[in-house]
Amino acid sequence: MAKKSKINKNNKRIEVYLRYRDQVEALKKAGDYEGLQKLPRDASITRIRNRDSIDGRPRGYISKFGFQESNLENWLQKVKYLESRNQVGRRQEKWLWLIQLRIC
C-alpha cells in the first residue's frame, strides 16, 4: 500500500497535465521551447507515475491491466473461483480471457 500523500501528489500531477495538455501540444508544434519552459513542471506527461489502481503501489505495474503483478494474480484467482462456481456475471465474462494468459 502506497502512502496517501504520494497517491494524492500523483493525482494532482495528472490534473495539471490535463489542464495544460493543449497548450503543450500547440507550443511543441510551433517549436516554442521557451514557452514550454514557462509552463509548470507537472505539465509534462513524463512526471506522471504509473500506479496500481487498487493500492497505488508503483512497482510491478502492468500497464495493459492497470494492476500490480500480485494484485493481478489475486484478481485472476477470484475470477477462476467465480468461474468454477458458475457465478460469473455478464460484467466478469468479458475478463475471462485473462485466465488464458496463465500469469498466476
N, CA, C and O atoms as a GROMACS GRO file, in nm:
protein
  416
    1MET      N    1   0.083  -0.118   0.000
    1MET     CA    2   0.000   0.000   0.000
    1MET      C    3   0.088   0.125   0.000
    1MET      O    4   0.176   0.140   0.085
    2ALA      N    5   0.064   0.212  -0.094
    2ALA     CA    6   0.142   0.334  -0.104
    2ALA      C    7   0.088   0.439  -0.008
    2ALA      O    8  -0.027   0.434   0.036
    3LYS      N    9   0.174   0.535   0.024
    3LYS     CA   10   0.132   0.644   0.111
    3LYS      C   11   0.026   0.728   0.041
    3LYS      O   12   0.032   0.749  -0.080
    4LYS      N   13  -0.070   0.775   0.117
    4LYS     CA   14  -0.178   0.856   0.060
    4LYS      C   15  -0.123   0.985   0.000
    4LYS      O   16  -0.174   1.034  -0.101
    5SER      N   17  -0.019   1.040   0.061
    5SER     CA   18   0.038   1.166   0.011
    5SER      C   19   0.098   1.147  -0.128
    5SER      O   20   0.087   1.236  -0.213
    6LYS      N   21   0.161   1.032  -0.152
    6LYS     CA   22   0.219   1.005  -0.284
    6LYS      C   23   0.110   0.987  -0.390
    6LYS      O   24   0.123   1.033  -0.503
    7ILE      N   25   0.002   0.919  -0.350
    7ILE     CA   26  -0.109   0.898  -0.443
    7ILE      C   27  -0.174   1.031  -0.478
    7ILE      O   28  -0.205   1.057  -0.594
    8ASN      N   29  -0.196   1.115  -0.375
    8ASN     CA   30  -0.258   1.246  -0.398
    8ASN      C   31  -0.170   1.336  -0.484
    8ASN      O   32  -0.219   1.408  -0.570
    9LYS      N   33  -0.039   1.330  -0.460
    9LYS     CA   34   0.054   1.412  -0.538
    9LYS      C   35   0.051   1.370  -0.685
    9LYS      O   36   0.054   1.455  -0.774
   10ASN      N   37   0.044   1.241  -0.710
   10ASN     CA   38   0.036   1.193  -0.848
   10ASN      C   39  -0.096   1.233  -0.913
   10ASN      O   40  -0.099   1.266  -1.031
   11ASN      N   41  -0.205   1.230  -0.835
   11ASN     CA   42  -0.335   1.273  -0.890
   11ASN      C   43  -0.333   1.421  -0.926
   11ASN      O   44  -0.393   1.461  -1.026
   12LYS      N   45  -0.265   1.503  -0.844
   12LYS     CA   46  -0.253   1.645  -0.876
   12LYS      C   47  -0.171   1.665  -1.003
   12LYS      O   48  -0.202   1.753  -1.084
   13ARG      N   49  -0.067   1.584  -1.021
   13ARG     CA   50   0.012   1.592  -1.143
   13ARG      C   51  -0.072   1.559  -1.265
   13ARG      O   52  -0.058   1.622  -1.370
   14ILE      N   53  -0.159   1.461  -1.251
   14ILE     CA   54  -0.247   1.425  -1.363
   14ILE      C   55  -0.340   1.541  -1.397
   14ILE      O   56  -0.362   1.570  -1.514
   15GLU      N   57  -0.394   1.607  -1.294
   15GLU     CA   58  -0.483   1.722  -1.317
   15GLU      C   59  -0.409   1.836  -1.389
   15GLU      O   60  -0.463   1.896  -1.481
   16VAL      N   61  -0.286   1.864  -1.345
   16VAL     CA   62  -0.208   1.972  -1.407
   16VAL      C   63  -0.176   1.936  -1.551
   16VAL      O   64  -0.185   2.021  -1.640
   17TYR      N   65  -0.140   1.811  -1.576
   17TYR     CA   66  -0.112   1.768  -1.714
   17TYR      C   67  -0.234   1.786  -1.803
   17TYR      O   68  -0.224   1.836  -1.914
   18LEU      N   69  -0.351   1.745  -1.753
   18LEU     CA   70  -0.473   1.758  -1.834
   18LEU      C   71  -0.509   1.904  -1.858
   18LEU      O   72  -0.564   1.938  -1.964
   19ARG      N   73  -0.479   1.991  -1.762
   19ARG     CA   74  -0.510   2.133  -1.776
   19ARG      C   75  -0.425   2.198  -1.886
   19ARG      O   76  -0.475   2.282  -1.961
   20TYR      N   77  -0.298   2.159  -1.895
   20TYR     CA   78  -0.205   2.223  -1.989
   20TYR      C   79  -0.178   2.141  -2.115
   20TYR      O   80  -0.094   2.181  -2.195
   21ARG      N   81  -0.246   2.031  -2.134
   21ARG     CA   82  -0.218   1.941  -2.245
   21ARG      C   83  -0.226   2.010  -2.381
   21ARG      O   84  -0.138   1.994  -2.465
   22ASP      N   85  -0.333   2.086  -2.403
   22ASP     CA   86  -0.350   2.152  -2.532
   22ASP      C   87  -0.242   2.257  -2.557
   22ASP      O   88  -0.192   2.271  -2.669
   23GLN      N   89  -0.206   2.332  -2.452
   23GLN     CA   90  -0.102   2.434  -2.466
   23GLN      C   91   0.034   2.371  -2.499
   23GLN      O   92   0.109   2.423  -2.581
   24VAL      N   93   0.063   2.259  -2.436
   24VAL     CA   94   0.191   2.191  -2.461
   24VAL      C   95   0.199   2.145  -2.606
   24VAL      O   96   0.301   2.162  -2.671
   25GLU      N   97   0.090   2.086  -2.656
   25GLU     CA   98   0.089   2.039  -2.795
   25GLU      C   99   0.107   2.154  -2.893
   25GLU      O  100   0.179   2.142  -2.991
   26ALA      N  101   0.040   2.268  -2.865
   26ALA     CA  102   0.050   2.383  -2.953
   26ALA      C  103   0.191   2.440  -2.952
   26ALA      O  104   0.244   2.476  -3.057
   27LEU      N  105   0.252   2.448  -2.835
   27LEU     CA  106   0.389   2.502  -2.826
   27LEU      C  107   0.490   2.409  -2.892
   27LEU      O  108   0.587   2.456  -2.952
   28LYS      N  109   0.469   2.279  -2.881
   28LYS     CA  110   0.561   2.185  -2.946
   28LYS      C  111   0.551   2.195  -3.098
   28LYS      O  112   0.653   2.190  -3.168
   29LYS      N  113   0.429   2.210  -3.151
   29LYS     CA  114   0.413   2.223  -3.296
   29LYS      C  115   0.476   2.352  -3.346
   29LYS      O  116   0.535   2.355  -3.455
   30ALA      N  117   0.465   2.458  -3.266
   30ALA     CA  118   0.522   2.586  -3.306
   30ALA      C  119   0.674   2.590  -3.287
   30ALA      O  120   0.742   2.675  -3.344
   31GLY      N  121   0.726   2.498  -3.208
   31GLY     CA  122   0.870   2.495  -3.182
   31GLY      C  123   0.913   2.598  -3.080
   31GLY      O  124   1.031   2.634  -3.073
   32ASP      N  125   0.820   2.646  -3.000
   32ASP     CA  126   0.847   2.748  -2.898
   32ASP      C  127   0.888   2.680  -2.767
   32ASP      O  128   0.805   2.657  -2.680
   33TYR      N  129   1.018   2.650  -2.756
   33TYR     CA  130   1.066   2.579  -2.638
   33TYR      C  131   1.081   2.671  -2.518
   33TYR      O  132   1.081   2.624  -2.404
   34GLU      N  133   1.095   2.800  -2.542
   34GLU     CA  134   1.099   2.894  -2.430
   34GLU      C  135   0.961   2.903  -2.364
   34GLU      O  136   0.951   2.917  -2.242
   35GLY      N  137   0.857   2.894  -2.445
   35GLY     CA  138   0.722   2.893  -2.390
   35GLY      C  139   0.694   2.768  -2.310
   35GLY      O  140   0.622   2.771  -2.210
   36LEU      N  141   0.753   2.655  -2.353
   36LEU     CA  142   0.737   2.530  -2.278
   36LEU      C  143   0.804   2.539  -2.142
   36LEU      O  144   0.754   2.484  -2.045
   37GLN      N  145   0.917   2.609  -2.135
   37GLN     CA  146   0.988   2.621  -2.008
   37GLN      C  147   0.913   2.705  -1.907
   37GLN      O  148   0.935   2.691  -1.787
   38LYS      N  149   0.824   2.792  -1.954
   38LYS     CA  150   0.747   2.877  -1.863
   38LYS      C  151   0.629   2.804  -1.800
   38LYS      O  152   0.572   2.851  -1.700
   39LEU      N  153   0.591   2.691  -1.857
   39LEU     CA  154   0.482   2.612  -1.800
   39LEU      C  155   0.530   2.539  -1.675
   39LEU      O  156   0.650   2.521  -1.657
   40PRO      N  157   0.436   2.496  -1.588
   40PRO     CA  158   0.478   2.420  -1.469
   40PRO      C  159   0.544   2.288  -1.508
   40PRO      O  160   0.516   2.232  -1.614
   41ARG      N  161   0.630   2.238  -1.422
   41ARG     CA  162   0.698   2.112  -1.450
   41ARG      C  163   0.600   1.996  -1.461
   41ARG      O  164   0.618   1.905  -1.542
   42ASP      N  165   0.497   2.000  -1.380
   42ASP     CA  166   0.400   1.891  -1.380
   42ASP      C  167   0.311   1.890  -1.504
   42ASP      O  168   0.227   1.802  -1.518
   43ALA      N  169   0.329   1.985  -1.593
   43ALA     CA  170   0.253   1.986  -1.718
   43ALA      C  171   0.304   1.881  -1.815
   43ALA      O  172   0.241   1.853  -1.917
   44SER      N  173   0.419   1.823  -1.784
   44SER     CA  174   0.476   1.720  -1.871
   44SER      C  175   0.421   1.583  -1.834
   44SER      O  176   0.402   1.553  -1.716
   45ILE      N  177   0.395   1.500  -1.934
   45ILE     CA  178   0.339   1.367  -1.909
   45ILE      C  179   0.442   1.275  -1.843
   45ILE      O  180   0.405   1.176  -1.779
   46THR      N  181   0.570   1.306  -1.859
   46THR     CA  182   0.673   1.220  -1.801
   46THR      C  183   0.678   1.230  -1.649
   46THR      O  184   0.741   1.147  -1.584
   47ARG      N  185   0.614   1.330  -1.591
   47ARG     CA  186   0.614   1.345  -1.446
   47ARG      C  187   0.511   1.254  -1.379
   47ARG      O  188   0.515   1.235  -1.257
   48ILE      N  189   0.419   1.197  -1.456
   48ILE     CA  190   0.314   1.112  -1.401
   48ILE      C  191   0.368   0.972  -1.380
   48ILE      O  192   0.432   0.915  -1.469
   49ARG      N  193   0.343   0.916  -1.263
   49ARG     CA  194   0.391   0.783  -1.227
   49ARG      C  195   0.278   0.682  -1.245
   49ARG      O  196   0.166   0.707  -1.201
   50ASN      N  197   0.306   0.570  -1.310
   50ASN     CA  198   0.207   0.464  -1.322
   50ASN      C  199   0.191   0.395  -1.188
   50ASN      O  200   0.289   0.350  -1.128
   51ARG      N  201   0.068   0.388  -1.139
   51ARG     CA  202   0.043   0.328  -1.009
   51ARG      C  203  -0.069   0.226  -1.019
   51ARG      O  204  -0.157   0.236  -1.105
   52ASP      N  205  -0.064   0.127  -0.930
   52ASP     CA  206  -0.166   0.023  -0.924
   52ASP      C  207  -0.301   0.085  -0.891
   52ASP      O  208  -0.310   0.173  -0.805
   53SER      N  209  -0.406   0.042  -0.959
   53SER     CA  210  -0.538   0.100  -0.938
   53SER      C  211  -0.602   0.056  -0.808
   53SER      O  212  -0.701   0.116  -0.765
   54ILE      N  213  -0.550  -0.048  -0.744
   54ILE     CA  214  -0.608  -0.097  -0.619
   54ILE      C  215  -0.544  -0.031  -0.498
   54ILE      O  216  -0.613   0.029  -0.416
   55ASP      N  217  -0.411  -0.042  -0.486
   55ASP     CA  218  -0.347   0.012  -0.366
   55ASP      C  219  -0.245   0.122  -0.394
   55ASP      O  220  -0.186   0.174  -0.300
   56GLY      N  221  -0.223   0.160  -0.519
   56GLY     CA  222  -0.138   0.273  -0.551
   56GLY      C  223   0.010   0.244  -0.553
   56GLY      O  224   0.090   0.338  -0.562
   57ARG      N  225   0.050   0.120  -0.544
   57ARG     CA  226   0.193   0.086  -0.541
   57ARG      C  227   0.253   0.103  -0.680
   57ARG      O  228   0.193   0.059  -0.778
   58PRO      N  229   0.371   0.167  -0.691
   58PRO     CA  230   0.428   0.194  -0.823
   58PRO      C  231   0.508   0.080  -0.884
   58PRO      O  232   0.530   0.079  -1.005
   59ARG      N  233   0.554  -0.015  -0.804
   59ARG     CA  234   0.640  -0.121  -0.857
   59ARG      C  235   0.558  -0.238  -0.908
   59ARG      O  236   0.450  -0.267  -0.856
   60GLY      N  237   0.608  -0.305  -1.010
   60GLY     CA  238   0.541  -0.422  -1.065
   60GLY      C  239   0.415  -0.389  -1.141
   60GLY      O  240   0.327  -0.475  -1.155
   61TYR      N  241   0.404  -0.268  -1.191
   61TYR     CA  242   0.284  -0.222  -1.259
   61TYR      C  243   0.278  -0.278  -1.401
   61TYR      O  244   0.377  -0.272  -1.475
   62ILE      N  245   0.164  -0.333  -1.438
   62ILE     CA  246   0.143  -0.384  -1.574
   62ILE      C  247   0.041  -0.292  -1.640
   62ILE      O  248  -0.076  -0.291  -1.604
   63SER      N  249   0.087  -0.214  -1.737
   63SER     CA  250   0.004  -0.108  -1.794
   63SER      C  251  -0.118  -0.162  -1.870
   63SER      O  252  -0.220  -0.095  -1.878
   64LYS      N  253  -0.107  -0.281  -1.925
   64LYS     CA  254  -0.217  -0.337  -2.002
   64LYS      C  255  -0.340  -0.359  -1.915
   64LYS      O  256  -0.453  -0.349  -1.963
   65PHE      N  257  -0.318  -0.389  -1.786
   65PHE     CA  258  -0.429  -0.419  -1.696
   65PHE      C  259  -0.451  -0.311  -1.591
   65PHE      O  260  -0.560  -0.304  -1.534
   66GLY      N  261  -0.351  -0.229  -1.563
   66GLY     CA  262  -0.365  -0.126  -1.461
   66GLY      C  263  -0.346  -0.180  -1.320
   66GLY      O  264  -0.383  -0.114  -1.223
   67PHE      N  265  -0.288  -0.299  -1.309
   67PHE     CA  266  -0.266  -0.362  -1.179
   67PHE      C  267  -0.119  -0.389  -1.158
   67PHE      O  268  -0.039  -0.392  -1.252
   68GLN      N  269  -0.085  -0.409  -1.032
   68GLN     CA  270   0.046  -0.460  -0.995
   68GLN      C  271   0.041  -0.611  -1.014
   68GLN      O  272  -0.067  -0.669  -1.016
   69GLU      N  273   0.156  -0.675  -1.029
   69GLU     CA  274   0.158  -0.819  -1.058
   69GLU      C  275   0.085  -0.902  -0.954
   69GLU      O  276   0.005  -0.988  -0.990
   70SER      N  277   0.110  -0.876  -0.826
   70SER     CA  278   0.046  -0.957  -0.721
   70SER      C  279  -0.104  -0.934  -0.715
   70SER      O  280  -0.180  -1.029  -0.693
   71ASN      N  281  -0.149  -0.810  -0.735
   71ASN     CA  282  -0.293  -0.783  -0.734
   71ASN      C  283  -0.361  -0.844  -0.856
   71ASN      O  284  -0.476  -0.887  -0.848
   72LEU      N  285  -0.289  -0.848  -0.968
   72LEU     CA  286  -0.345  -0.912  -1.088
   72LEU      C  287  -0.363  -1.061  -1.064
   72LEU      O  288  -0.464  -1.119  -1.104
   73GLU      N  289  -0.264  -1.123  -1.000
   73GLU     CA  290  -0.275  -1.266  -0.970
   73GLU      C  291  -0.392  -1.294  -0.877
   73GLU      O  292  -0.468  -1.388  -0.899
   74ASN      N  293  -0.408  -1.213  -0.774
   74ASN     CA  294  -0.521  -1.230  -0.681
   74ASN      C  295  -0.654  -1.212  -0.754
   74ASN      O  296  -0.749  -1.286  -0.730
   75TRP      N  297  -0.658  -1.113  -0.843
   75TRP     CA  298  -0.782  -1.088  -0.915
   75TRP      C  299  -0.816  -1.204  -1.008
   75TRP      O  300  -0.932  -1.243  -1.020
   76LEU      N  301  -0.713  -1.260  -1.073
   76LEU     CA  302  -0.737  -1.374  -1.162
   76LEU      C  303  -0.783  -1.497  -1.084
   76LEU      O  304  -0.866  -1.573  -1.134
   77GLN      N  305  -0.731  -1.516  -0.964
   77GLN     CA  306  -0.775  -1.628  -0.881
   77GLN      C  307  -0.922  -1.613  -0.843
   77GLN      O  308  -0.995  -1.712  -0.838
   78LYS      N  309  -0.965  -1.490  -0.815
   78LYS     CA  310  -1.106  -1.466  -0.784
   78LYS      C  311  -1.194  -1.497  -0.904
   78LYS      O  312  -1.302  -1.554  -0.891
   79VAL      N  313  -1.146  -1.459  -1.023
   79VAL     CA  314  -1.223  -1.487  -1.144
   79VAL      C  315  -1.233  -1.637  -1.168
   79VAL      O  316  -1.338  -1.688  -1.206
   80LYS      N  317  -1.122  -1.708  -1.143
   80LYS     CA  318  -1.125  -1.853  -1.158
   80LYS      C  319  -1.224  -1.916  -1.061
   80LYS      O  320  -1.297  -2.008  -1.097
   81TYR      N  321  -1.226  -1.865  -0.937
   81TYR     CA  322  -1.318  -1.917  -0.837
   81TYR      C  323  -1.463  -1.894  -0.880
   81TYR      O  324  -1.546  -1.984  -0.870
   82LEU      N  325  -1.492  -1.774  -0.928
   82LEU     CA  326  -1.627  -1.744  -0.972
   82LEU      C  327  -1.666  -1.829  -1.092
   82LEU      O  328  -1.781  -1.871  -1.105
   83GLU      N  329  -1.569  -1.854  -1.180
   83GLU     CA  330  -1.598  -1.937  -1.297
   83GLU      C  331  -1.629  -2.081  -1.253
   83GLU      O  332  -1.719  -2.145  -1.307
   84SER      N  333  -1.553  -2.130  -1.155
   84SER     CA  334  -1.575  -2.267  -1.110
   84SER      C  335  -1.708  -2.282  -1.036
   84SER      O  336  -1.767  -2.389  -1.036
   85ARG      N  337  -1.754  -2.175  -0.975
   85ARG     CA  338  -1.880  -2.178  -0.901
   85ARG      C  339  -1.999  -2.140  -0.989
   85ARG      O  340  -2.113  -2.135  -0.943
   86ASN      N  341  -1.972  -2.112  -1.116
   86ASN     CA  342  -2.077  -2.071  -1.211
   86ASN      C  343  -2.151  -1.947  -1.164
   86ASN      O  344  -2.272  -1.936  -1.180
   87GLN      N  345  -2.076  -1.854  -1.106
   87GLN     CA  346  -2.135  -1.730  -1.058
   87GLN      C  347  -2.084  -1.610  -1.138
   87GLN      O  348  -2.087  -1.497  -1.090
   88VAL      N  349  -2.038  -1.636  -1.256
   88VAL     CA  350  -1.982  -1.529  -1.336
   88VAL      C  351  -2.096  -1.451  -1.402
   88VAL      O  352  -2.180  -1.509  -1.471
   89GLY      N  353  -2.098  -1.320  -1.378
   89GLY     CA  354  -2.199  -1.234  -1.439
   89GLY      C  355  -2.152  -1.183  -1.572
   89GLY      O  356  -2.041  -1.214  -1.616
   90ARG      N  357  -2.235  -1.106  -1.638
   90ARG     CA  358  -2.200  -1.051  -1.768
   90ARG      C  359  -2.076  -0.964  -1.761
   90ARG      O  360  -1.992  -0.966  -1.852
   91ARG      N  361  -2.064  -0.889  -1.654
   91ARG     CA  362  -1.953  -0.796  -1.640
   91ARG      C  363  -1.820  -0.871  -1.634
   91ARG      O  364  -1.720  -0.826  -1.690
   92GLN      N  365  -1.817  -0.984  -1.565
   92GLN     CA  366  -1.693  -1.056  -1.547
   92GLN      C  367  -1.664  -1.150  -1.664
   92GLN      O  368  -1.550  -1.192  -1.680
   93GLU      N  369  -1.762  -1.182  -1.744
   93GLU     CA  370  -1.739  -1.270  -1.858
   93GLU      C  371  -1.642  -1.206  -1.957
   93GLU      O  372  -1.569  -1.276  -2.027
   94LYS      N  373  -1.642  -1.073  -1.963
   94LYS     CA  374  -1.552  -1.004  -2.055
   94LYS      C  375  -1.406  -1.030  -2.019
   94LYS      O  376  -1.319  -1.027  -2.106
   95TRP      N  377  -1.379  -1.056  -1.892
   95TRP     CA  378  -1.241  -1.067  -1.846
   95TRP      C  379  -1.193  -1.211  -1.834
   95TRP      O  380  -1.080  -1.233  -1.791
   96LEU      N  381  -1.273  -1.308  -1.870
   96LEU     CA  382  -1.231  -1.448  -1.855
   96LEU      C  383  -1.116  -1.485  -1.948
   96LEU      O  384  -1.044  -1.582  -1.923
   97TRP      N  385  -1.097  -1.409  -2.054
   97TRP     CA  386  -0.986  -1.437  -2.144
   97TRP      C  387  -0.852  -1.415  -2.075
   97TRP      O  388  -0.750  -1.466  -2.120
   98LEU      N  389  -0.851  -1.340  -1.966
   98LEU     CA  390  -0.726  -1.317  -1.893
   98LEU      C  391  -0.673  -1.445  -1.830
   98LEU      O  392  -0.552  -1.459  -1.810
   99ILE      N  393  -0.762  -1.538  -1.799
   99ILE     CA  394  -0.719  -1.662  -1.738
   99ILE      C  395  -0.628  -1.738  -1.832
   99ILE      O  396  -0.537  -1.809  -1.788
  100GLN      N  397  -0.650  -1.725  -1.961
  100GLN     CA  398  -0.571  -1.798  -2.059
  100GLN      C  399  -0.428  -1.748  -2.065
  100GLN      O  400  -0.342  -1.816  -2.122
  101LEU      N  401  -0.399  -1.634  -2.010
  101LEU     CA  402  -0.262  -1.580  -2.012
  101LEU      C  403  -0.171  -1.658  -1.917
  101LEU      O  404  -0.049  -1.652  -1.931
  102ARG      N  405  -0.227  -1.729  -1.823
  102ARG     CA  406  -0.153  -1.812  -1.726
  102ARG      C  407  -0.046  -1.731  -1.651
  102ARG      O  408   0.069  -1.774  -1.639
  103ILE      N  409  -0.087  -1.616  -1.603
  103ILE     CA  410   0.004  -1.532  -1.528
  103ILE      C  411   0.026  -1.587  -1.387
  103ILE      O  412   0.136  -1.581  -1.334
  104CYS      N  413  -0.081  -1.640  -1.328
  104CYS     CA  414  -0.065  -1.688  -1.190
  104CYS      C  415  -0.024  -1.834  -1.186
  104CYS      O  416  -0.007  -1.891  -1.078
   0.00000   0.00000   0.00000
